Amino acid sequence: MTDINKTTDIRCRGIIIYDDKILVVKHSSKSKYYALPGGHLDWGESVLDCMSREIIEELGIKPKIGRLLYVRNYIDNNMKQSIEFHFEITNSKDYLKIEDLGGTHRHELAEIYWMKKNDTKNLKPKEIQIDFNNNTILSDIVKFS
């Protein structure tokens, strides 16, 4: 059996929707993909504290955390297992002026963008972009993948 260095990475991401648009970020100008704002859980931190901290660090505004909408579990190309918790952020109106957004870690983002339904830009994970386009992203049932 091959000895593989197995690691687990836990992240929290915010789903911020306003007026049929979803707030997404790009971490590198070279990337073809956008992601939901958020990031890595620190050791000993709760997922709700992580969600709040990451949104404040990236966007500079304290989020009002709503429902847990998605839990994703996958293994990436580097054999790292990732678990992501996606939460609804209910104070989306506070994030409308993207030119004013920016916390202590804003420098980690190449772009902040309000994505419209059926936008030609690519959001990862794809299933969330599909659910957003189909108006099924906000649900009372947590989706697992």
C-alpha positions as CSV (number, residue, x, y, z in Angstrom):
1,M,0.0,0.0,0.0
2,T,1.3,3.5,-0.9
3,D,1.8,5.8,2.1
4,I,-0.1,9.1,1.2
5,N,0.1,12.1,3.5
6,K,-3.6,12.5,4.1
7,T,-4.9,15.9,5.4
8,T,-8.3,17.4,5.9
9,D,-9.1,21.0,5.2
10,I,-12.3,22.6,6.6
11,R,-13.7,25.8,5.1
12,C,-16.7,28.0,5.6
13,R,-18.2,30.0,2.8
14,G,-20.9,32.6,2.6
15,I,-23.8,32.7,0.2
16,I,-24.7,36.4,-0.2
17,I,-27.7,37.0,-2.6
18,Y,-29.3,40.3,-3.4
19,D,-31.7,41.1,-6.3
20,D,-31.1,37.9,-8.2
21,K,-27.3,38.3,-7.9
22,I,-24.7,36.3,-5.9
23,L,-21.6,37.8,-4.4
24,V,-18.5,35.9,-5.6
25,V,-14.7,36.5,-5.3
26,K,-11.7,35.6,-7.4
27,H,-8.5,34.7,-5.6
28,S,-6.1,35.1,-8.5
29,S,-6.5,37.2,-11.6
30,K,-5.2,34.2,-13.6
31,S,-8.0,31.9,-12.3
32,K,-10.9,31.0,-14.6
33,Y,-13.1,30.4,-11.6
34,Y,-14.9,32.5,-9.0
35,A,-15.6,31.2,-5.5
36,L,-17.9,32.2,-2.6
37,P,-16.2,34.4,0.0
38,G,-14.9,32.6,3.0
39,G,-11.9,30.4,4.1
40,H,-10.2,28.0,6.4
41,L,-11.3,27.0,9.9
42,D,-8.7,27.8,12.5
43,W,-7.8,25.1,15.1
44,G,-10.4,25.2,17.9
45,E,-12.7,27.6,16.1
46,S,-16.4,26.9,15.6
47,V,-17.8,27.0,12.1
48,L,-19.9,30.0,12.9
49,D,-17.0,31.9,14.3
50,C,-15.0,31.0,11.2
51,M,-17.8,32.2,8.9
52,S,-18.0,35.5,10.6
53,R,-14.2,36.0,10.8
54,E,-13.6,35.1,7.2
55,I,-16.3,37.4,5.8
56,I,-15.0,40.3,8.0
57,E,-11.4,39.6,6.9
58,E,-12.2,39.5,3.2
59,L,-15.1,42.0,2.9
60,G,-14.9,44.2,6.0
61,I,-18.5,43.8,7.1
62,K,-19.8,41.6,9.9
63,P,-22.2,39.0,8.4
64,K,-25.6,38.0,9.8
65,I,-25.3,34.2,9.5
66,G,-28.5,32.4,8.5
67,R,-29.2,28.9,7.5
68,L,-26.7,26.2,6.7
69,L,-27.4,25.5,3.0
70,Y,-24.7,23.1,1.8
71,V,-22.1,20.7,3.2
72,R,-19.6,19.6,0.6
73,N,-17.0,16.8,1.1
74,Y,-14.5,16.0,-1.6
75,I,-10.9,15.0,-2.3
76,D,-8.9,17.4,-4.5
77,N,-6.1,16.6,-6.9
78,N,-3.5,16.8,-4.1
79,M,-5.3,14.1,-2.2
80,K,-6.5,16.6,0.4
81,Q,-9.9,16.0,1.8
82,S,-12.0,19.2,2.0
83,I,-15.1,19.8,3.9
84,E,-17.0,23.0,3.3
85,F,-19.9,24.5,5.1
86,H,-21.9,27.0,3.1
87,F,-24.1,29.5,5.0
88,E,-26.7,32.0,4.0
89,I,-25.7,35.5,4.8
90,T,-28.9,37.5,5.5
91,N,-27.6,41.1,5.5
92,S,-26.7,41.0,1.8
93,K,-27.7,44.7,1.3
94,D,-24.7,45.7,3.4
95,Y,-22.4,44.3,0.7
96,L,-23.9,46.1,-2.3
97,K,-21.1,48.7,-2.9
98,I,-18.3,46.3,-3.8
99,E,-15.8,49.2,-4.3
100,D,-16.2,49.9,-0.6
101,L,-15.6,46.3,0.5
102,G,-12.4,45.3,2.0
103,G,-11.1,43.9,5.3
104,T,-7.7,43.1,6.6
105,H,-7.3,40.3,4.0
106,R,-8.8,42.1,1.0
107,H,-5.3,41.9,-0.7
108,E,-5.9,38.1,-1.0
109,L,-8.7,38.8,-3.5
110,A,-8.2,39.8,-7.1
111,E,-11.8,40.6,-7.7
112,I,-15.2,40.9,-5.9
113,Y,-18.2,40.5,-8.3
114,W,-22.0,40.4,-8.2
115,M,-22.7,37.5,-10.5
116,K,-26.1,37.4,-12.3
117,K,-28.1,34.3,-13.1
118,N,-26.8,32.5,-16.2
119,D,-23.6,34.6,-16.1
120,T,-20.9,33.4,-18.5
121,K,-18.4,33.5,-15.6
122,N,-17.7,30.2,-13.8
123,L,-18.4,29.7,-10.1
124,K,-17.0,26.8,-8.2
125,P,-18.6,24.6,-7.0
126,K,-20.6,24.3,-10.2
127,E,-23.6,22.8,-8.3
128,I,-24.1,26.0,-6.4
129,Q,-24.1,28.0,-9.7
130,I,-26.6,25.6,-11.1
131,D,-28.9,25.9,-8.0
132,F,-28.5,29.7,-8.1
133,N,-29.5,29.8,-11.8
134,N,-32.5,27.5,-11.1
135,N,-33.7,29.4,-8.0
136,T,-33.1,26.4,-5.7
137,I,-30.1,27.7,-3.8
138,L,-32.0,28.9,-0.8
139,S,-33.7,25.9,0.8
140,D,-34.8,24.7,4.2
141,I,-33.1,21.4,3.4
142,V,-29.3,21.1,3.8
143,K,-27.7,19.7,0.6
144,F,-24.8,17.3,0.9
145,S,-22.4,16.5,-1.8
